[in-house]
Amino acid sequence: HFRPAHRSPKDHGPTMSDHIVLKVAMMCSGCSGAVERVLGKMEGVQSFDVNLETQKVTVVGTATLAQVMDTIAKTGKAVEIWSD
């Protein structure tokens, strides 16, 4: 069985990655840059896409929705779940 190196045997969650899509209030490239910096350092984030124009942030990884929202909120940006 293939097991990604970053997961320990005590993890009971699904091994597949989750897509988390959020709306983040970003007014300038400095705002989106701050969001990119915190996501880049966050554990459990495999990849992310920050779109300043649509204020849409997509995160792929094993981090939970709450963890991602808390991390982005620490930048001072308003964050909410994306709704179509």
MARPA-348465 format. One record per atom (N, C-alpha, C): residue in three letters; atom name; x negated, y negated, z negated. Coordinates in Angstrom, 1 decimal, decimal comma, padded with zeros to 4 digits. Each point is the difference from the previous one (the first is absolute). Layout:
<pts>
<pt "ALA" "CA" <X Y Z>>
...
</pts>
This chain:
<pts>
<pt "HIS" "N" <-000,8 001,2 000,0>>
<pt "HIS" "CA" <000,8 -001,2 000,0>>
<pt "HIS" "C" <-000,9 -001,2 000,0>>
<pt "PHE" "N" <000,4 -001,0 000,8>>
<pt "PHE" "CA" <-000,7 -001,3 000,0>>
<pt "PHE" "C" <000,5 -000,9 -001,1>>
<pt "ARG" "N" <-000,9 -000,5 -000,8>>
<pt "ARG" "CA" <000,4 -000,9 -001,0>>
<pt "ARG" "C" <-000,8 -001,3 000,1>>
<pt "PRO" "N" <000,6 -001,2 000,1>>
<pt "PRO" "CA" <-000,9 -001,2 000,1>>
<pt "PRO" "C" <-000,8 -000,1 -001,3>>
<pt "ALA" "N" <-001,2 -000,5 000,2>>
<pt "ALA" "CA" <-001,0 -000,1 -001,1>>
<pt "ALA" "C" <000,5 -000,9 -001,2>>
<pt "HIS" "N" <000,8 -001,0 000,3>>
<pt "HIS" "CA" <000,3 -001,0 -001,0>>
<pt "HIS" "C" <001,2 000,5 -000,9>>
<pt "ARG" "N" <000,6 001,1 000,3>>
<pt "ARG" "CA" <001,1 000,5 -000,9>>
<pt "ARG" "C" <-000,6 001,0 -000,9>>
<pt "SER" "N" <000,5 000,0 -001,3>>
<pt "SER" "CA" <-000,5 001,0 -000,9>>
<pt "SER" "C" <001,1 001,0 -000,2>>
<pt "PRO" "N" <-000,3 001,2 -000,5>>
<pt "PRO" "CA" <001,0 001,1 -000,1>>
<pt "PRO" "C" <001,2 -000,4 -000,8>>
<pt "LYS" "N" <-000,2 -000,9 -001,0>>
<pt "LYS" "CA" <001,1 -000,3 -000,8>>
<pt "LYS" "C" <001,0 -001,0 000,6>>
<pt "ASP" "N" <-000,3 -000,5 001,2>>
<pt "ASP" "CA" <001,0 -000,8 000,7>>
<pt "ASP" "C" <001,1 000,9 000,5>>
<pt "HIS" "N" <001,3 -000,4 -000,3>>
<pt "HIS" "CA" <001,1 000,8 000,4>>
<pt "HIS" "C" <000,8 -000,7 001,1>>
<pt "GLY" "N" <-000,4 -001,1 000,5>>
<pt "GLY" "CA" <000,8 -000,7 001,0>>
<pt "GLY" "C" <-000,2 000,6 001,4>>
<pt "PRO" "N" <000,7 -000,4 001,0>>
<pt "PRO" "CA" <-000,2 000,5 001,3>>
<pt "PRO" "C" <-001,4 -000,4 000,5>>
<pt "THR" "N" <-000,6 000,8 000,8>>
<pt "THR" "CA" <-001,3 -000,3 000,6>>
<pt "THR" "C" <000,1 -000,9 001,2>>
<pt "MET" "N" <001,2 -000,2 000,5>>
<pt "MET" "CA" <000,2 -000,8 001,2>>
<pt "MET" "C" <-000,1 -001,5 -000,4>>
<pt "SER" "N" <-000,3 -000,9 000,9>>
<pt "SER" "CA" <-000,1 -001,4 -000,3>>
<pt "SER" "C" <001,4 -000,6 000,1>>
<pt "ASP" "N" <000,2 -001,0 -000,8>>
<pt "ASP" "CA" <001,3 -000,8 000,0>>
<pt "ASP" "C" <-000,3 -001,3 000,8>>
<pt "HIS" "N" <001,0 -000,4 000,7>>
<pt "HIS" "CA" <000,0 -001,4 000,6>>
<pt "HIS" "C" <000,8 -000,9 -000,9>>
<pt "ILE" "N" <-000,6 -001,1 -000,5>>
<pt "ILE" "CA" <000,7 -000,9 -000,8>>
<pt "ILE" "C" <000,1 -001,3 000,9>>
<pt "VAL" "N" <001,2 -000,6 000,1>>
<pt "VAL" "CA" <000,1 -001,2 000,8>>
<pt "VAL" "C" <000,6 -001,1 -000,9>>
<pt "LEU" "N" <-000,7 -001,1 -000,1>>
<pt "LEU" "CA" <000,4 -001,1 -000,8>>
<pt "LEU" "C" <000,0 -001,3 000,7>>
<pt "LYS" "N" <000,8 -000,9 -000,6>>
<pt "LYS" "CA" <000,0 -001,4 000,5>>
<pt "LYS" "C" <-000,7 -000,8 -001,0>>
<pt "VAL" "N" <-001,1 -000,7 000,4>>
<pt "VAL" "CA" <-000,8 -000,8 -000,9>>
<pt "VAL" "C" <-000,1 -001,4 000,5>>
<pt "ALA" "N" <000,3 -001,0 -000,9>>
<pt "ALA" "CA" <000,0 -001,4 000,4>>
<pt "ALA" "C" <-001,4 -000,5 000,2>>
<pt "MET" "N" <-000,4 -000,1 001,2>>
<pt "MET" "CA" <-001,4 -000,4 000,4>>
<pt "MET" "C" <000,2 -001,2 001,0>>
<pt "MET" "N" <-000,7 -001,1 -000,4>>
<pt "MET" "CA" <000,2 -001,3 000,8>>
<pt "MET" "C" <-001,2 -000,2 000,9>>
<pt "CYS" "N" <-001,2 000,6 -000,3>>
<pt "CYS" "CA" <-001,2 -000,3 000,8>>
<pt "CYS" "C" <-000,9 001,2 000,0>>
<pt "SER" "N" <-001,1 -000,1 000,8>>
<pt "SER" "CA" <-000,9 001,1 000,0>>
<pt "SER" "C" <-000,7 000,2 -001,3>>
<pt "GLY" "N" <-000,1 -001,0 -000,8>>
<pt "GLY" "CA" <-000,5 000,2 -001,4>>
<pt "GLY" "C" <000,8 000,9 -000,8>>
<pt "CYS" "N" <001,4 -000,2 000,2>>
<pt "CYS" "CA" <000,9 000,9 -000,8>>
<pt "CYS" "C" <-000,1 001,5 000,5>>
<pt "SER" "N" <000,0 000,1 001,3>>
<pt "SER" "CA" <-000,1 001,4 000,5>>
<pt "SER" "C" <-001,3 000,6 -000,3>>
<pt "GLY" "N" <-001,1 -000,8 000,0>>
<pt "GLY" "CA" <-001,3 000,5 -000,4>>
<pt "GLY" "C" <-000,1 000,5 -001,4>>
<pt "ALA" "N" <000,7 -000,7 -000,9>>
<pt "ALA" "CA" <000,1 000,4 -001,4>>
<pt "ALA" "C" <000,7 001,3 -000,1>>
<pt "VAL" "N" <001,0 000,2 000,7>>
<pt "VAL" "CA" <000,8 001,3 000,0>>
<pt "VAL" "C" <-000,9 001,1 000,5>>
<pt "GLU" "N" <-000,7 -000,3 001,1>>
<pt "GLU" "CA" <-000,9 001,0 000,6>>
<pt "GLU" "C" <-001,1 000,4 -000,9>>
<pt "ARG" "N" <-000,5 -001,0 -000,8>>
<pt "ARG" "CA" <-001,1 000,3 -000,9>>
<pt "ARG" "C" <000,4 001,0 -001,1>>
<pt "VAL" "N" <001,2 -000,3 -000,6>>
<pt "VAL" "CA" <000,4 000,9 -001,1>>
<pt "VAL" "C" <000,4 001,4 000,4>>
<pt "LEU" "N" <000,6 000,0 001,2>>
<pt "LEU" "CA" <000,4 001,4 000,6>>
<pt "LEU" "C" <-001,3 000,7 000,3>>
<pt "GLY" "N" <-001,0 -000,6 000,6>>
<pt "GLY" "CA" <-001,2 000,6 000,3>>
<pt "GLY" "C" <-000,8 000,6 -001,1>>
<pt "LYS" "N" <000,2 -000,5 -001,2>>
<pt "LYS" "CA" <-000,6 000,5 -001,2>>
<pt "LYS" "C" <000,8 001,0 -000,8>>
<pt "MET" "N" <001,3 000,1 000,4>>
<pt "MET" "CA" <000,9 000,8 -000,8>>
<pt "MET" "C" <-000,1 001,5 000,3>>
<pt "GLU" "N" <000,0 000,8 -001,1>>
<pt "GLU" "CA" <-000,1 001,4 000,1>>
<pt "GLU" "C" <001,3 000,6 000,5>>
<pt "GLY" "N" <000,0 001,0 000,8>>
<pt "GLY" "CA" <001,2 000,6 000,5>>
<pt "GLY" "C" <000,5 -000,6 001,3>>
<pt "VAL" "N" <-000,8 -001,0 000,5>>
<pt "VAL" "CA" <000,4 -000,7 001,3>>
<pt "VAL" "C" <-000,9 000,5 001,1>>
<pt "GLN" "N" <000,5 000,7 001,0>>
<pt "GLN" "CA" <-000,8 000,5 001,1>>
<pt "GLN" "C" <-000,1 -001,0 001,1>>
<pt "SER" "N" <001,0 -000,7 000,3>>
<pt "SER" "CA" <000,0 -001,1 001,0>>
<pt "SER" "C" <001,1 -001,0 -000,3>>
<pt "PHE" "N" <-000,1 -001,1 000,6>>
<pt "PHE" "CA" <001,1 -001,0 -000,2>>
<pt "PHE" "C" <000,0 -001,0 001,2>>
<pt "ASP" "N" <001,1 -000,6 000,2>>
<pt "ASP" "CA" <000,1 -001,0 001,1>>
<pt "ASP" "C" <000,7 -001,2 -000,6>>
<pt "VAL" "N" <-000,6 -001,2 000,1>>
<pt "VAL" "CA" <000,6 -001,2 -000,5>>
<pt "VAL" "C" <000,3 -000,9 001,2>>
<pt "ASN" "N" <001,3 -000,4 000,2>>
<pt "ASN" "CA" <000,4 -000,8 001,1>>
<pt "ASN" "C" <000,5 -001,3 -000,6>>
<pt "LEU" "N" <-000,9 -001,1 000,2>>
<pt "LEU" "CA" <000,3 -001,3 -000,5>>
<pt "LEU" "C" <001,3 -000,6 000,6>>
<pt "GLU" "N" <000,1 000,2 001,3>>
<pt "GLU" "CA" <001,1 -000,6 000,8>>
<pt "GLU" "C" <001,4 000,5 -000,5>>
<pt "THR" "N" <000,1 001,3 -000,2>>
<pt "THR" "CA" <001,3 000,6 -000,5>>
<pt "THR" "C" <000,1 000,1 -001,5>>
<pt "GLN" "N" <-001,1 -000,2 -000,7>>
<pt "GLN" "CA" <-000,2 000,2 -001,5>>
<pt "GLN" "C" <000,3 001,4 -000,4>>
<pt "LYS" "N" <-000,4 000,9 000,9>>
<pt "LYS" "CA" <000,3 001,5 -000,2>>
<pt "LYS" "C" <-001,4 000,6 -000,4>>
<pt "VAL" "N" <000,0 000,8 -001,0>>
<pt "VAL" "CA" <-001,1 000,7 -000,5>>
<pt "VAL" "C" <000,3 001,5 000,0>>
<pt "THR" "N" <-000,7 000,8 000,8>>
<pt "THR" "CA" <000,2 001,5 000,0>>
<pt "THR" "C" <-001,2 000,6 -000,6>>
<pt "VAL" "N" <000,2 000,9 -001,0>>
<pt "VAL" "CA" <-001,0 000,7 -000,7>>
<pt "VAL" "C" <000,2 001,5 000,2>>
<pt "VAL" "N" <-001,1 000,7 000,3>>
<pt "VAL" "CA" <000,0 001,5 000,1>>
<pt "VAL" "C" <-000,9 000,6 -001,0>>
<pt "GLY" "N" <000,4 000,9 -000,7>>
<pt "GLY" "CA" <-000,8 000,7 -001,0>>
<pt "GLY" "C" <000,8 000,7 -001,1>>
<pt "THR" "N" <-000,7 000,3 -001,1>>
<pt "THR" "CA" <000,7 000,7 -001,1>>
<pt "THR" "C" <000,4 -000,9 -001,1>>
<pt "ALA" "N" <-000,3 -001,3 000,1>>
<pt "ALA" "CA" <000,4 -000,9 -001,1>>
<pt "ALA" "C" <001,5 -000,1 000,0>>
<pt "THR" "N" <000,5 -000,2 -001,2>>
<pt "THR" "CA" <001,5 -000,2 -000,1>>
<pt "THR" "C" <000,5 -001,4 000,4>>
<pt "LEU" "N" <001,2 -000,1 000,3>>
<pt "LEU" "CA" <000,6 -001,3 000,3>>
<pt "LEU" "C" <-000,2 -001,0 -001,1>>
<pt "ALA" "N" <000,2 000,4 -001,3>>
<pt "ALA" "CA" <-000,2 -000,9 -001,1>>
<pt "ALA" "C" <-001,5 -000,4 -000,1>>
<pt "GLN" "N" <-000,9 000,9 000,2>>
<pt "GLN" "CA" <-001,5 -000,4 000,0>>
<pt "GLN" "C" <-000,3 -001,0 001,0>>
<pt "VAL" "N" <000,5 000,2 001,2>>
<pt "VAL" "CA" <-000,3 -000,9 001,1>>
<pt "VAL" "C" <000,6 -001,4 -000,2>>
<pt "MET" "N" <001,3 000,0 -000,5>>
<pt "MET" "CA" <000,7 -001,3 -000,2>>
<pt "MET" "C" <-000,7 -000,7 -001,2>>
<pt "ASP" "N" <-000,4 000,7 -001,0>>
<pt "ASP" "CA" <-000,7 -000,7 -001,1>>
<pt "ASP" "C" <-001,3 -000,6 000,4>>
<pt "THR" "N" <-000,8 000,8 000,8>>
<pt "THR" "CA" <-001,3 -000,5 000,5>>
<pt "THR" "C" <000,2 -001,3 000,9>>
<pt "ILE" "N" <000,9 000,0 000,9>>
<pt "ILE" "CA" <000,3 -001,1 000,8>>
<pt "ILE" "C" <000,5 -001,2 -000,8>>
<pt "ALA" "N" <000,8 000,3 -001,0>>
<pt "ALA" "CA" <000,6 -001,1 -000,9>>
<pt "ALA" "C" <-001,2 -000,7 -000,7>>
<pt "LYS" "N" <-001,1 000,7 -000,3>>
<pt "LYS" "CA" <-001,1 -000,6 -000,7>>
<pt "LYS" "C" <-000,7 -001,1 000,8>>
<pt "THR" "N" <000,3 -000,1 001,3>>
<pt "THR" "CA" <-000,6 -001,0 000,8>>
<pt "THR" "C" <000,9 -001,3 -000,1>>
<pt "GLY" "N" <001,1 000,1 -000,7>>
<pt "GLY" "CA" <000,9 -001,1 -000,2>>
<pt "GLY" "C" <001,0 -000,2 001,2>>
<pt "LYS" "N" <000,1 001,0 000,8>>
<pt "LYS" "CA" <000,9 000,0 001,2>>
<pt "LYS" "C" <001,3 000,7 -000,4>>
<pt "ALA" "N" <001,1 -000,5 000,4>>
<pt "ALA" "CA" <001,3 000,6 -000,2>>
<pt "ALA" "C" <000,1 001,3 000,9>>
<pt "VAL" "N" <000,4 001,1 -000,6>>
<pt "VAL" "CA" <000,0 001,2 000,8>>
<pt "VAL" "C" <001,3 000,8 -000,2>>
<pt "GLU" "N" <000,6 000,5 001,0>>
<pt "GLU" "CA" <001,2 000,8 -000,1>>
<pt "GLU" "C" <000,0 001,1 001,0>>
<pt "ILE" "N" <000,9 001,0 -000,1>>
<pt "ILE" "CA" <000,1 001,1 000,9>>
<pt "ILE" "C" <000,6 -000,6 001,3>>
<pt "TRP" "N" <-000,7 000,4 001,1>>
<pt "TRP" "CA" <000,5 -000,4 001,4>>
<pt "TRP" "C" <001,4 000,6 000,3>>
<pt "SER" "N" <000,9 -000,8 000,4>>
<pt "SER" "CA" <001,3 000,5 000,5>>
<pt "SER" "C" <000,2 -000,5 001,4>>
<pt "ASP" "N" <000,4 000,9 000,9>>
<pt "ASP" "CA" <000,2 -000,3 001,4>>
<pt "ASP" "C" <001,3 -000,8 000,2>>
</pts>
